[in-house]
Amino acid sequence: MSARSSARSAGGARQSRTFAVVLATALIATTFSAAPAFADTKKDQPALDLSPGISQQTFDMWESAGNPLGFEGGTTLEAYGGSMYWINRLTGAGGYWNNGITGAGVDVALIDTGIAPVPALSEAGKIINGPDLSFDSQTPGLEYVDLFGHGTHLAGIIAGHAPGANIHRDNDTEFLGMAPGARLVNMKVADAVGAVDVSQVIAAIDWVVEHKDDNGMNIRVITLAYGTDGVQPYEIDPLAHAVERAWHEGIVVVVAAGNDGLGTALRNPATDPYVITVGATENAGIWGRMSDDVIAPFSSCGNNARHVDVVAPGKSIVSLRNPGSMADMQNPEARIDEDLFVGSGTSQAAAVVAGAIALVLEDRPELNPDQVKQLLADNSRSVGASANCEGA
């Protein structure tokens, strides 16, 4: 589909892009007939040009945890508006769970700083380690380990599941990510300070494509929170080439729009139409109610040529803490109790969407990436922002 196509209802009213969204109103199995077949849009790939190094622009903002909602007698998860308890209710993920859909059987490849086996990610089989392509891999004992903290935070949003937790919409005491039954494929590319080269990210994407069905894996989603600051067109960008290849091989590629602020252009590979580019919203009023959500001021929007496809919660998100990581040591004010951590960014928003897609693909495994993208475009709601900032 065209990245710029607009979705309209039968009456001609514009349907939104806001992800808060899609799950709440449209992704329940019984509401959809079979998705339309899409023409094969794969095009000949151009010769690859050199690309600049990866930017850390999507590494996000860790912030003070000292802003709970103050619900008298409420649990920790109820007390913070950006907790997964509220996000799972807002997006409708909990409704999927109560219908027996948890993301089970769907593997999500997270190309990031690694994933730490913290309690909510420690159940048997939850994490599958791919090759460690980071600079840390040269040091024995540091392979696969998340020394930065970013990857673990996103992993919790996508598929966290506290040990023994009851997967139910009303569980307000135990941590649950969007798709608690999904597995995570740990593709570590960044080291302890977040340093990574574009060649490492491309290699990780290529590995996922080549091995997506190996040894019982079923990798249907890639989550990528990196981007280059190069200005070359996506048609000749090597990172864009890699994500397109994954897309055409049946893997939905979810990328963060970037944290450069409203009115700024997207970075590669978010500029490529063969990805789902995600911006971030924040709540400006009552948590659990989407009508007062707005675009977060740090969220990159894009321009008329290419803008975000969808937006999702990305401000003050409470996910898993990785004790001793760089993020944890440098931002102690972001800690909540022993296990949780507060952060903001389009990376977090992308993780919300990736988890949602895992739910959709368990329910409707026949969908291809084009159909998943169209599904989001046709069934999300507006937050009243410009088409560039929320999608159109």
N, C-alpha and C positions, 0 to 999 in steps of 0.2 A: 504494500500500500504506500501511497505517497505520504511522506512525513507531514505534509501540509494539508492533507485532506480534512474536511470538516464533517462531523457526524451530526445528523439532524433527526429529530423524531418524526413520526408520521405527520404531525401537524406543522412541521417546519421549524419548531423551536430548537434552539441550539442545545445539544447535549454537552455535558461538561467534560472536563478532563480530570477533575479532582479525584484523586484516588480514594478518598475517604469513602467513599466511593463505591467503587465498583462492587466490592464484596457485599456491601450492605444492600444493594438494590438489584444486582443483576447476575451475580455469579452462582446463584443456587442452581443446581443441575436442572431442575424442572422448569426453569424459566426460559431455557434456550432450546431452540430446535438445532438441527445440525448446522454447523458453521459453513458458509459457502466455500467452495473450492477456489483457491487462488491460482492464478496463472504463474508459471515458473518465471520469476523475475530475475533469476541469476544472470549476470552479465559477464562478459569476458573481463578478466582482471587485468588491469594495466601493469606495466612494469613498475616495480617498487622504487621509490626514491628514498633518499636518506631522510630520517626524521630526527627531530631534537629529542633530548632525554625526557623522561617522564617528569611531570610537575607534581608536587605534593599538594597542589591546590585543593584537592578534595579531602585531604586530611583535616579533620574537623576541629571544632571548638569544644574543649572540655570546660565545664562551667560549674559554678557553685551549686551544691545540692540544697542550699538553704532556702528553697522557695516552695515548700509543700503547700497544698491547697488548704490544709488545716481542717480537714474533716474530723470533727470530734468523735473519738472512738473508732475511727477508720483504721484499716490496715496500712502498712507501709505502701503497698501497691496502690491503694486507693488515694493515698495522701499526695501523690505526685501526678500531676496532669499528664506528663510525658511517659508514664509507665506503660508497659505492654498490656496491662490489664485494661486501661482505657483505650489504647490503640486497637486492641483486638475487638473490643466492643464497637468502637467507632467504625472500623472497616467492615465489620460483619464476619471477621474470621471465626469468632466464637460460634456463630451460627453454623458454619461449615463443620466445626468440631462436633456440635451436638447432633449433626446428621452423619457422623461417622467418618468425616473427611478431615485428615490431619496432615496431608502431604506424604503419607506413607507410600513407599515405592518410587518416590521422586528424589533424585540426587541433585543438589545445588552446588556447583563449583564456585568457591569463593577465592578470587585471586586478590591477595591482600598481604597482610603482615604475618600470617599464620593464625592458628587457632589454638588457644590454651585449653586443656581438658579440665576446666573449672567444673564445679558440681553440676550445673545445669547443662553441661555439654559432655558429661562423663559416662552416660549409659553405653552399654556395649553396642558397638557398631555405629554410633552416632557420627563419628568423624572417620573419614577415610583419607589417609595421607597420600597425596600425589608426590611427585618429585619436589624437593626443596630447591628452588632456583635462585634463592637469595644469596647475598654475600655471606650471610651467617652460616651457610651450609659448609663452608670451608673449615669451620671450627667444630670439632667433635662435641656432641652433646647439645648443640644449639639447633640441630636440624628440626624443622617443623614448628619449633616453639615460637610463640608470639611474644617477642620481647618489647614490642611497641605498645600493644593494647588495642589497636584499631580493629584488627581482624576479629578478635574475640567479641568486641562490642557488636559488630555487625552480625556475627554468627548467632549471637543470642537473639537478636531481632528476627532473624530468618527462621531459626529452628530450635531455639532453646527449650529445654524441658527439664524442670527441676526434678531431682530424683523422686520417683514415686508419685509425682503430681497427677492429680485427676485432670484430664484434658476436658475442661468444661468452661463454657462462657462465663459462668458466675464464680469461678475460682479466683478469689481476690487475695489469696495468701501465698500462692506458689508461682514462681516465674514460668511463663509460657511465651515462647516466640510465636510468630504468625503461623508457622507450619511445624508444630512440635513433633510430628511424626516423620518429617523429612530427614534425609541424611545430608551431611556436608562433606564435600571433597575439598580438602585443605591444599590449596595451591599457593604456597608461600613464595613471594617474590621480593618482598621488602625486608630490610634488616632492622636492627634495634632502633635506629633513628629514622626509619621510614625511607631510607635511600634505595632507589631502584632505577634500573635503566630500561628504556622501552624494549630493548631486545629480550629482557627477561619476561616481560609481560606478554610479548608476542609468543615466546616459547611456551609459556604456560597455556595460552589459548590453543596453540597448535597441539599440545599434549592432550588437552581435554577433548579436542575433536577426534584425535586418533584413537583415544582409549575410552570414549564415552560409554561403550557397551561391554568393556572388559570385565571379567571376573564378577559378573552379577551386578555391575553398576548400571545405572540408568540416568546419566547426566542429561537433564533437560533444560537446565538454567545455568547461566554464568552471571555472577555478580561482579562488577568491575567499578571501582571507585577512584580510578586514576585517569588522567588526561594529559595530553601534550599541549604545549603552548605554540606549536607550529602553525603557520598560516597557509600551508599548502592545502589544496582541495582534498576532500576525503577520497576522491577517486584515485589519487596517487599516494595516499598516506599508508605506510605499511601496517600501522596499528589498525586502521580502518579495514584494510584488506583482511587482517586476521579475524576481526569480529564478523565481517561479512561471510567469511568461509564458515565460521561456526553457525551463523544464522541459516545459511543454505544447507547445512548438514543437520538441521532440525533442532538446534539449541537456541532457546530464547536468551538474548544477551541484554542484560539490564545494566545501564551505566548511569552514574551520577552526573548531573548537569554541571556541577562546579559551584564553588562558593565565592565567586567574584562579584556578586551583587546584582541587583536588578538593573536591567538595561545593558548588560554585558553579553557578548557573544559566547557561544558554547565552544568547548575545546574538543579536539579529536580524542576519542572516537565518538563523542556525543553528537558530533555534526553529521555522522553517517545515518542515512535513513533506515538502515538495516539493524537498528538497535532500538530499545525502548529507553528514551532519555528522561530521567526523573528529576524534577525540581522539588523543593521543600515548602511545606506550609507550617504555620504556627497557629496556635489557638489564641484568639484575642478575647475570649470570654469564658464560656462554660465548657469544661471538658466533657467529652462524650456527645457534644452537639456540633455538627459540622457547619451550621449556618453562620457562625461567627469566625470561622477560620479565614486566614489571609495568607498571602505568599510571604514567606520569611524574607527579610530584607537582604540576607546574604545569598539568596538563591539566584544563580545565573538563569536568565530567561532565554537568551538567544535573540534572533532577529526574524524578519519576515521570510528570509530564505530557509532558515532552520531554527526551530525553537523546541522547547520541551514537549514531550508527548503527554505527560501525565505528572501530577504532583501528589505527594503523600506526606504524612507527618514527619518532620525532620528537626523540630526545635525542642530542646531540653528532653531528649529521649533517654529514658532510664533502661539501661541494658546491663550486660554482665561486666563486672570488674575483673581485670586480670592483675592480681596483686603482684607488686614488684616490677611491673612493666614501666616503660618510660612515661607513658601517659599517667599511670597511677602515681608514680613517685613525684612527678612534677605538678600534679593537680590534686593534692589530697582533699581539697574542698569539694571535689566532684564525687567523692565517695558517699554512698548511702549504705549504712550498716557494713557488713563484711563482704557482700557479694555483688553489690550494684554500683553503677557508675553513670553519671549524667554527661551527655554529649549532644552536640547539634551539628547538622550538616546535611548536604544532599547525599552523602554516603549513607546516612541512616535512612533517609527517605527511599533510596534505591533498595536497601535491604528490606524495607516494608513491602515494596512491590515484588521483590524476588520471592519472598515468603508467600505472598498472595498468589503468585503464579504457580507455585508448587501445589497449592490447594486446588487451583483450577485444573492443573494437569493430572492430578490424581483422579479428579472427577471426570475429566474429559481428555484422556491420554491421546486421542486421535488428532488433537489440534496441532497444527504446525505454527512456527513463530509468527508468520503473517496473520494467521487467524487469531492468535492470542493478542497481538497488537491491535487488531481491529476490534476485538472484544472489549479491550480497555477503552479504546477511542469511542465506541458506540454507547458505553454504559457508565461513564463516569459523570460526575456532577461539577458544576462550576462554583468557584468561590468568588466570582465577580471580578476577577482580574483580567488583564489583557490576554488576548489569544497567545501572544508570545510567552507570557509568564506561566500560564496554566495549560497550554496546549489548545490546538484547534484543528 
